[in-house]
Amino acid sequence: MNWKPILPKIISSYQNGNHTVTIYSDGTKVKETIDPKADHFTYYTPESFDLKLTDYCDGGCSFCHENSTINGKHADLSKINDLMSRCKEGTEVAIGGGNALAHPNLVTFVYYLRSLGLIPSITVNQAHLKPYYEVLMDVKKARIAGIGISLTDPNNFEDFRIIDRLGDNAVIHVIAGVLKPSDYKALYGRKVLILGYKDFRRGHDNLSRHSDEIKKNIEQLKKDLPMLVDKCRAISFDCLGLEQIDPKTVLGMSDEEFAQIYQGDDYDMYDKDGNISVGTMFIDAVRMEVARSSTTPLEKRVPFTGKEYMSDLLSETCWVYSENNNEQTAEDEKAIFGLL
C-alpha cells in the first residue's frame, strides 16, 4: 500500500498589495509576489496587527512598556467591531494588554474574530495562568490560534503543566536583557519568541536603574543563541529583538537564508515608488489610537473612531510617523544599548 503524506490544510488565502498570502492549519504562512521578479512585498492593508484590549494589570512588572496598573481601564470592544469586520479574512490579530484575560468580554470577542475569518492570538503573563485558568480554557475553546506566555518564573512546574495543556500553539515569550542563563532550561523543547527590550514608560525607568545588567544579559544571549537554537523547538524574534540580538550575524546566516524568513521592519515604511512596505501596526482600543508599533511616541499616534477602513489606518500610521520623524527611526531604540 502506498501511503500519501497528510498535508496541512489551507485555512486562508488572499491578495495584499503585490503578493498573495496563504496560511495553513499548522501555522505556516507563505507569501509570494504576483510578479516573480519583484524583490520585496508591498501592502494595501495590514496582514497582522497588535490589539491592546485593556490597561488593567495587577502584575506590576518593572519593565512594562504599557504602564499597566490595577487602575487601568478596559476597552469598549463595541467601538471596534465594525473595524474588525473590514479586515481581510486571514488577518492575524495579536491580542494583548495589560492583562487581556481580565477583560470581561474577551471570550465573546475571540469568537467574533473567528466568525469573521480572522486569526486571533493572545499574550498572557505566566503569573495569570492559575488565577485566570477557566478564562484561558474558554479562550482555547473559542479557537484562539496561538497563546504566548510571558515567562516570569521558570521554576514553577505547576504553571508549565498548564502550558502543556494549552497544546501545540503555546509559545514562551522572553525579553532580551531580562532573560538570564539560569532561565534557559525552561525553554528547552519549546517554541520561543525573543522580544527586544522596550525603552519606553516603566521599561525606560527600569533600564536607567539596571542598564549594566540588561546589557550583560543581551550579550550573553548572543553567545548562547546557537545552543538555544539547538535545544529549543523553534525560536523567533520581533523586530526589536532582531536588532538587539542580530541572529543573522550570530548564527552566520547568509543573506539568502535570512531573506527567506525575515518579515520586514516596522519602520521601513515605503519603497522607492511610494508603496507601503510594512504590513503591521498597533491598535490601542483603550485610548482609541493607532500607531506604527507599541513603542511609537505618544505624539505620533493617531486617534480613530472605529468606522475607518484598515487600509486607511495603515496608511495614516505610516504617513504620520514619516512626517514627524524624518531622520529618527527605530535605530533610536538600538542606540540605548550602544549597539550602533
N, C-alpha and C positions, 0 to 999 in steps of 0.2 A: 504494500500500500504506500502510495506517495502522500506524504504529509505536507500541507501548504502552511506557510508561516501565517500567524494571526497578526495582521497589521492594525495599527491604531486607526480608529475611525476619524474622519474629518468632522469636526463639530462646528466649524465656521470658516467661511471663505468670502473675502470681499476685496474691492479695489480701493486704494487710498493713494491719491496723488499719482505718481508714476509707477506704482507697483501693486502687486496683489499680495494679500496676506492669507495664509492658510494655517489654521490652528487644529491640532489633532488631540484626541482624547487623552493621550499620555502627557499633554502639556507642551509638546513640541510646536514651535511656531516657525513657519517657513515664509520668507519674504523674497519675492522675485520681481525684478524690474520688467515692465512690459517691453521696453526696448532692451534687448540683451547687451547692447553696447553702453548702456548707462552705467556710471561708476558710483552712483550714490542714490539714496532714496529721497523723494520729496513727499510732502504730506498736505492733504486738504483738510483733514480732521484728525484729532488725536487717536492714536491706536491704543493708548493707555493714559490713565491719569491717577494721581493720588487724591483721595477724597477724605477730608477731615470732617468727622461727624460730631465731635464733641471736644470741649476744652476741659471736661471734668476728668480728674485722675487723682487717686489717693497715693500714687506711687512715690512721689517726691524725688524722682531721680535727679541727681545733681547736674547731669549733663543734658537734661530735657531741653531741646531747642524750641519746643512749643510753649514752655512756661505753664503747662497744665497744672491745675490745683483742684482741691476739693470744692472751690468756689466757682469752677468753670461751668459754663453753660452748654447745654445740648443744642444741636442744630434742629431747626424746624424742617424736617425732611419733605414736608408737603411743598415747600418752596422750590425744591429741585426735581420733583417728579417729572415735570414737563421736559426739563433739560435732559434728564436721563433717557427719556423716550425718544430723543432726537439723536442719540448715539447710534453708530452703525452696529449691527449685530456682530458680536465677536470682540467688541471693545473691552479692554481689560480695566477693571476698576479696583484700585488698591485702597481698601478702607482702613482708616486709622483714626487716631485721636491725639491726645487724651486716651482714655480707656474706652474704646469703642464698644466693648462688651457691656458697659454701663448704660448705653443709650436705650431707652425703653422701647424704641421702635426698630431696633437693629434687625431682628429676625424677619419681621414683615418686610423690611426694606430689601434684605437679601433675596427673599422670594420674589419681590417685584423686579429686581435687576435680572434675575434668572428668567422671568417671564418675558422680558424684553430681548432675550438672547445675548445678554451681556455676561461677562466672565468676572465675577467678583472674587476678591481675596481679602484677607484681613490680617492685620498685625496686632498681636496682643502681648502683654507683658507676662513673663513667666510667673510673676507673683500673683497674677489674677487667674491662673489656671484652676486652682481649687475653689476660690470664692465664687467664681462665675462658671463652674463646671456645667451646670444644667443649661445655661445660655449657650455655652460653647457647643454642647451636643446638639442643641436646637439649630444653631447656625450650620453645623455639619449636615444635619438633615435637610436644611434648605439648599444643599448642594453648593456650599462655598467651594471655590475651586482650589484655593490654597490658604494655608494658615501659617503665618510667620510668628515665631515665638521669640521675643527679645530675651536673650539669656541674662539672668541676674544671679542665679545660684546653681553653678554647675554640679554641685554635690547633692542636690535634692532629688533623690532617686524616685520618690513618690511622684514628683512633677514629671519626671521623664517617663514614668509608666503612663501618665495621662497623655503625654506627647505621642507615645507609641500607639495609643488608641485612636489618635487623630488620623492615622493612615499615612499613605504614601506621599501626600501633598504637604506634610508638615515640614517647615524649613526653619532652622535655627538662625536667628538674626544676631549678629555680633557687631560691635563698633570698633573700628581701628583706633587704637590708643587706649581703649577701655579694656579690650580683650587682653588677658595675660597668659603666659605659657602654662600656668597652673590650671587654666580653664580648658586647655586644648582637648583633654581626654573626653570631655562631654560631647565633643563634636565628631569623634571618630565614628565612621559608618553612617553618618547623617548628611542630609543636604544642608548647606550653609550659605548664608548671604552675608558678605562683609560690607558693612556700611562705612562711609567715611565719617570722620568726626566733624560735627557741625559747630562751627564757631558762631553761635547765634543764641541770644537770650541766655538761659541758665547755662547752656553749653559754653558761652563766652566767659562767664564768671568762673566756671569750673576749670577752664583752660588756663586762665590767669593764675589760679592757685596751684595747679598741678601740671604745668606745661612740660617740665622735665620728665615726669613720669609718663605722660602721654606720648611724648616724642620717643622715649625709650621703648615703650610698648610697640609703637609703629615700626621702629627699626628692627625690633626682634621679630615681629610678624613677617616682615620682608624676608628675613633669614630663614624663618621656619615654613614659609609658604610651600616650597616644594614638598616638604614632609606632609603638610596638611592636605595637599592635593592628592597625595598617595593614600592617605588614611581616611579621608572623608569621601562620602559617596559622590558628592558634587559640590563645587564651590563657585559662587557667582559674586558679582560686585555691583554696587550702584556707581554712578558717575564719579562721585566724590571719592569713593573707595578706590576706583581705578587710578585717580590722580595721586592719592596719598600712598598707595601700595605699589603702583606701577607693575602689575603682574606680567605685562608683556616683556619687560626687561628682566624681571626677577626669574621668570620661567624660561627665558631665552626663546620666546616665540618669534617666528618670522612675521613680516608684515602681512603676508598672505594668510597665515594661520590666525592672526589676530583679527583681520578684517572679516573673517568668516563668523566671528562671534560677537564683535563689537556692535552695539546698537546705536551709537552716536552720543554726542554731548548735549546736555541740557541747554547750553548757551551758544552752540554753533547753529544759529537760527535761520540763516539764509544762504542759498547757493549763489553763484556768480550771476545767475539770471533773475534773482529776486524771489525764487520759490522757497517756501518754508521747508526747512530741512530737519526739523525736530518734530517728534510725534508724541510728546508727553507734556503734561502741565500739572499744576497743583490747584485744587479747588478747596477753599476753606468755606464749608457750608455753615459754619457758626457765624462768621463775620460776613458771609456772602461776598467773598473776594476770590479772584483767580490770580495766578502768578506763574512764572516760569518754573519755580520749584519751591519747596517748603522753606528754603533759606533765602529767598528773594527778599531784599529790604522792604520794609513796610510801605515806603513811599513809592515803590514800583509795583504795587499790587493794584488790581483793577476791580472796582465794585461791579456786581452783576445782579440781575433781578430773577434769573431762572427762566426767563422767557426767550433767551437768546438761542442761537444755534451753536453747537460745539465748535464748528469751523470758525465762527466769528470770534469766539473766546480765545481759541488758539492763536489766531492772527493778532488779536489785541494784546495778548501777553508778550508776544514777540516784538510787536511794534513799540509798546511802552518801554520794555526793557532796553531795546536797542536805542531808542530816542534819548533816554535818560542815562544811558550807560555806554557811551560811545567807545571809551577806552577800557573801562573796567569790565572784567569778565569773571568767570569762576576762578581765574588764576589768583584772585584776591584770597580765596579760601585756601589755596595751596600755600600762599606766602606765609601764613601764620605758622607754619611748621618749618619754614626755611627750606622748602622743597624746590624752590625755583633756582 
